Every structure is written in C-alpha cells, then in structure tokens.
C-alpha cells in the first residue's frame, strides 16, 4: 500500500564537490603562492637537468660519428620493373581493370596501382593472390 498514509520528504542538503587537484595542479604557481600566504609548508626540489635537453644531446657524438661513417643506402625494397610489366601484361590478357583485379584478390585498387607503378613494397601473400587470379607466374623470375 504505497499511496496510503502521510508522506514525508527528506530535505537534507547534498554537497557536490569538485575533484581533488592532481599533482600538476598542486604545483601550479597560483596554488603555491596561495599556500605561501596561508603559511603552509612548501618543499621545492630542483631535479637534475630539469627543463633542459642536455641529457638528450650530450651522448650523441658516438651516434653522430656512426651516422657520418654510414654509407649504406637505407631504402625499402620496391617492386622490380619485370614484375610491374608482368602484372600489367597478365592483367591486359585477362582484360581486367585494376579495380576488377583488386576485387578478385580482395585488396584495395590502390594496391594494384602501387604494384604497377613500382611504388609498392613487395608482399609475398599479395603476389600469390595475383598469380592465382591472373593465372601467371610472377615470382621466381629474376
């Protein structure tokens, strides 16, 4: 019997507070000055190399020398010209567009475009899909 009898309400105040300040907010200049005015204890510690980038630049002489001595060309392997031509020729024989071939192998048309332009990094799985879809041997020729 929920509706029978006198009804009372609870009117106690509810206090909603903001979150406690995090560590960065505690070190804020306003907060530190307020603590100084109120007479609270303040501890300040200067960390070694704080605010400078000396640690990052001090030990680079050995790395710089290694980089200067390095003569190897560090580039990604690209699709060879023979492979580009083989893909375009096989696709032409099957009378497929780049997007149709991409749909056959479940890849984006951009992948086929990159392979045919020579910008792609060779991936053996994609090459295997291309061989199956085109019915031509693409790998193993050098």
Secondary structure, 3 states (H helix, E strand, C coil): CCCCCCCCCCCCCCCCCCCCCCHHHHCCHHHHHHHHHHCCCCCCCCCCCCCCCHHHHHCHHHHHHHHHHCCCCCCCCCCCHHHHHHHHHHHHHCCCCHHHHHHHCCCCHHHHHHHHHCCCCCCHHHHHHHHHHHCCCCCCCC
